Amino acid sequence: MQMKDKVAIVTGGGSGIGQGICLRLAQEGAQIAVFDVNLDGARDTVKQITKAGGKAAAFKVDVANAEGVNDSVKKVLPKFGKIDILVNNAGISKPSKVVNITGEVWDSMLNVNLKGVFLCSRAVIPHMKERKYGKIINIASILALRGSSYYAHYGATKAGVVAFTQGLAVELGRHNINVNAVGPGIIDTPMAEGDVNSEFRQQLLKVIPMRRIGTPNDIANAVLFLASEEASYITGQCLYVCGGWSASAGLM
């Protein structure tokens, strides 16, 4: 098992991509601290992990709240003994034309999608530096690379995640800490279901070379690789997991 004796924090682990990441890492032997603002969702993920024989604990965490993040990380250490992996997955999406985006919506998206990555990373870095080991994996998006109507604000936060990933990787490489990102395409999750109607899905399938919508497990497998020792010399990169969408010019 690739993750035997490893301890991972996964933010937004109560549903969708985050839950898929939790289950996949646990399947490979990792112990999981499930962070989510929805405690019931986090507990459901823990229930699935423990039912399969794994070890996990749920924490109610708003990743945009510095004090809450710091307190939760401090609780993880005595419970699990260490932190090997941080997966910054928590995010929100609220499609809108730019002229209709309120300051409140803009700020909340920045706070969760970008500030949350910073706060959680900052909280674990001292522990990882002390141990001279760590894997930080940030969930970005294909929209960090390509523009899309109604998602300018979301894409801006995810482009920020990629830039933050690169800068942090340069800063932490000398401490044997790998920092990478995964950029999902359209993934079959509750969040995407609320954003993407069936007609749009059919249009998407025409421009995705692999002709299918991705699954949380597709993203979880990429995270597993980047968290493994096989990726020990990979840092500062964003791996786009999108069925080839990022390579396409739309001429199919």
C-alpha positions as CSV (number, residue, x, y, z in Angstrom):
1,M,0.0,0.0,0.0
2,Q,1.6,3.3,-1.2
3,M,0.3,5.4,1.7
4,K,0.9,3.0,4.6
5,D,1.7,5.0,7.8
6,K,1.1,8.3,6.1
7,V,-1.2,11.0,7.5
8,A,-3.1,13.3,5.2
9,I,-5.3,16.3,5.8
10,V,-7.9,16.8,3.0
11,T,-9.9,20.0,3.0
12,G,-13.4,19.9,1.5
13,G,-13.3,16.1,2.2
14,G,-17.0,15.8,2.9
15,S,-18.2,15.4,-0.7
16,G,-17.3,15.3,-4.4
17,I,-13.7,15.4,-5.4
18,G,-12.5,15.8,-1.8
19,Q,-14.4,12.7,-0.6
20,G,-13.0,10.8,-3.6
21,I,-9.4,11.8,-2.6
22,C,-10.0,10.8,1.0
23,L,-11.3,7.4,0.1
24,R,-8.5,6.8,-2.4
25,L,-5.7,7.7,-0.1
26,A,-7.3,5.7,2.7
27,Q,-7.6,2.7,0.4
28,E,-3.8,2.9,0.0
29,G,-3.3,3.0,3.8
30,A,-3.2,6.7,4.7
31,Q,-4.9,8.0,7.8
32,I,-7.1,10.9,7.0
33,A,-8.1,14.1,8.8
34,V,-11.2,15.2,6.9
35,F,-11.7,19.0,7.0
36,D,-15.0,20.4,5.9
37,V,-17.3,23.2,6.8
38,N,-20.1,20.6,6.6
39,L,-19.4,18.4,9.6
40,D,-22.0,15.9,8.6
41,G,-20.4,15.4,5.2
42,A,-17.0,15.0,6.8
43,R,-18.4,12.4,9.2
44,D,-19.9,10.5,6.3
45,T,-16.5,10.3,4.7
46,V,-15.0,9.1,8.0
47,K,-17.7,6.5,8.3
48,Q,-16.9,5.1,4.8
49,I,-13.2,4.9,5.6
50,T,-13.6,3.3,9.0
51,K,-16.1,0.8,7.6
52,A,-13.4,-0.3,5.2
53,G,-10.9,-0.8,8.0
54,G,-9.1,2.6,7.8
55,K,-8.5,5.4,10.3
56,A,-10.0,8.8,9.9
57,A,-11.4,11.7,11.9
58,A,-13.8,14.6,11.0
59,F,-13.1,18.2,11.7
60,K,-15.5,21.1,11.1
61,V,-13.2,23.7,9.4
62,D,-13.9,26.9,7.5
63,V,-10.6,27.2,5.5
64,A,-11.1,30.9,5.2
65,N,-10.8,31.4,9.0
66,A,-7.2,31.5,10.1
67,E,-7.9,30.8,13.8
68,G,-10.1,27.8,12.9
69,V,-7.5,26.4,10.5
70,N,-4.7,26.7,13.0
71,D,-6.7,25.2,15.9
72,S,-7.7,22.2,13.7
73,V,-4.2,21.5,12.5
74,K,-3.1,21.6,16.2
75,K,-5.7,19.0,17.0
76,V,-4.6,16.7,14.1
77,L,-1.0,16.4,15.5
78,P,-1.8,14.8,18.9
79,K,-4.5,12.6,17.3
80,F,-2.4,11.2,14.4
81,G,1.2,12.1,15.5
82,K,2.3,13.9,12.3
83,I,1.2,15.4,9.0
84,D,2.7,14.0,5.9
85,I,0.3,15.3,3.2
86,L,-2.0,18.3,2.8
87,V,-4.5,18.3,0.0
88,N,-6.1,21.8,-0.4
89,N,-9.3,20.9,-2.1
90,A,-12.0,23.0,-0.5
91,G,-13.6,25.4,-3.0
92,I,-16.8,27.1,-4.0
93,S,-18.2,28.0,-7.4
94,K,-21.0,30.5,-8.2
95,P,-21.3,31.1,-12.0
96,S,-22.1,34.7,-12.9
97,K,-21.5,37.4,-15.5
98,V,-18.8,39.8,-14.3
99,V,-21.2,42.7,-14.2
100,N,-23.4,40.8,-11.8
101,I,-20.7,39.7,-9.4
102,T,-21.2,41.4,-6.1
103,G,-18.3,42.3,-3.9
104,E,-19.5,39.7,-1.4
105,V,-19.4,36.9,-3.9
106,W,-15.9,38.0,-5.2
107,D,-14.5,38.1,-1.7
108,S,-16.0,34.8,-0.6
109,M,-14.6,33.0,-3.6
110,L,-11.2,34.5,-3.1
111,N,-11.3,33.7,0.6
112,V,-12.2,30.0,0.2
113,N,-10.5,29.1,-3.1
114,L,-7.2,31.0,-2.7
115,K,-6.9,32.4,0.9
116,G,-7.9,28.9,2.2
117,V,-5.0,27.3,0.3
118,F,-2.6,29.9,1.8
119,L,-3.9,29.5,5.4
120,C,-3.9,25.7,5.4
121,S,-0.4,25.6,3.8
122,R,0.9,28.1,6.3
123,A,-0.4,26.1,9.2
124,V,1.3,22.8,8.2
125,I,4.6,24.2,6.9
126,P,6.4,24.5,10.2
127,H,5.7,20.9,11.1
128,M,6.8,19.7,7.6
129,K,10.0,21.8,7.7
130,E,10.9,20.4,11.1
131,R,10.5,16.8,9.8
132,K,12.1,17.7,6.4
133,Y,9.3,16.0,4.6
134,G,5.9,16.9,3.2
135,K,3.6,16.8,0.2
136,I,1.2,19.7,-0.5
137,I,-1.2,19.2,-3.3
138,N,-3.5,22.1,-4.3
139,I,-6.7,21.5,-6.4
140,A,-6.7,24.1,-9.2
141,S,-8.9,23.9,-12.3
142,I,-8.6,23.8,-16.1
143,L,-10.1,27.3,-15.8
144,A,-6.8,28.5,-14.5
145,L,-5.6,27.9,-18.0
146,R,-8.6,28.6,-20.2
147,G,-11.2,31.3,-19.9
148,S,-14.9,30.6,-19.7
149,S,-18.0,32.8,-19.6
150,Y,-19.6,33.1,-16.1
151,Y,-16.4,31.8,-14.5
152,A,-14.0,34.7,-14.7
153,H,-13.9,35.1,-10.9
154,Y,-13.5,31.4,-10.3
155,G,-10.8,31.1,-12.9
156,A,-8.9,34.0,-11.3
157,T,-8.8,32.2,-8.0
158,K,-7.6,29.0,-9.5
159,A,-4.9,30.8,-11.6
160,G,-3.8,32.2,-8.2
161,V,-3.7,28.7,-6.8
162,V,-1.3,27.7,-9.6
163,A,0.9,30.7,-9.1
164,F,0.9,30.1,-5.3
165,T,1.9,26.5,-5.9
166,Q,4.9,27.5,-8.0
167,G,6.1,30.1,-5.6
168,L,5.7,27.8,-2.6
169,A,7.4,24.9,-4.3
170,V,10.5,27.1,-4.9
171,E,10.5,28.2,-1.3
172,L,10.1,24.7,0.2
173,G,12.1,22.5,-2.1
174,R,15.2,22.8,0.0
175,H,13.2,21.4,2.9
176,N,12.3,18.2,0.9
177,I,8.7,19.4,0.6
178,N,6.9,18.9,-2.7
179,V,4.2,21.3,-3.7
180,N,2.1,20.6,-6.8
181,A,-1.4,21.2,-8.1
182,V,-4.0,19.2,-10.0
183,G,-6.2,21.0,-12.5
184,P,-9.5,19.1,-13.0
185,G,-11.6,19.5,-16.1
186,I,-15.3,19.0,-15.8
187,I,-15.9,16.4,-13.1
188,D,-19.1,14.7,-12.1
189,T,-19.7,16.1,-8.7
190,P,-22.6,17.8,-6.8
191,M,-21.0,21.2,-7.3
192,A,-20.7,20.7,-11.1
193,E,-24.2,19.3,-11.3
194,G,-25.4,22.6,-10.0
195,D,-23.4,24.5,-12.6
196,V,-23.7,22.5,-15.7
197,N,-27.0,21.6,-17.3
198,S,-27.5,18.6,-19.6
199,E,-27.4,20.6,-22.8
200,F,-24.0,22.1,-21.8
201,R,-22.7,18.7,-20.9
202,Q,-23.5,17.5,-24.4
203,Q,-21.5,20.4,-25.8
204,L,-18.6,19.7,-23.5
205,L,-18.5,16.1,-24.6
206,K,-17.9,17.3,-28.2
207,V,-14.7,19.2,-27.2
208,I,-13.3,16.7,-24.6
209,P,-11.0,14.3,-26.6
210,M,-11.8,11.4,-24.4
211,R,-15.5,12.0,-24.8
212,R,-16.5,11.6,-21.2
213,I,-17.0,13.6,-18.0
214,G,-14.3,13.0,-15.4
215,T,-15.0,11.3,-12.0
216,P,-13.7,12.2,-8.5
217,N,-11.5,9.0,-8.7
218,D,-9.8,10.4,-11.8
219,I,-8.6,13.3,-9.7
220,A,-7.9,11.2,-6.7
221,N,-5.6,9.0,-8.7
222,A,-3.6,12.0,-9.7
223,V,-3.4,13.2,-6.1
224,L,-2.3,9.8,-5.0
225,F,0.6,9.9,-7.5
226,L,1.8,13.3,-6.5
227,A,1.6,12.3,-2.8
228,S,3.7,9.1,-3.5
229,E,7.4,8.6,-3.5
230,E,7.2,8.0,-7.3
231,A,6.7,11.8,-7.6
232,S,9.6,12.8,-5.2
233,Y,11.4,14.8,-7.9
234,I,8.2,16.6,-9.2
235,T,7.4,20.0,-7.6
236,G,5.9,23.3,-8.7
237,Q,3.8,21.6,-11.4
238,C,0.1,21.6,-12.3
239,L,-1.1,18.3,-13.7
240,Y,-4.3,18.9,-15.7
241,V,-6.7,16.0,-15.5
242,C,-9.3,16.9,-18.0
243,G,-9.6,14.1,-20.7
244,G,-7.3,16.1,-23.0
245,W,-9.5,19.3,-22.9
246,S,-6.6,21.5,-22.0
247,A,-4.7,20.3,-25.2
248,S,-7.6,20.9,-27.5
249,A,-8.2,24.0,-29.7
250,G,-11.8,22.9,-30.0
251,L,-11.3,21.7,-33.6
252,M,-12.5,18.1,-33.4
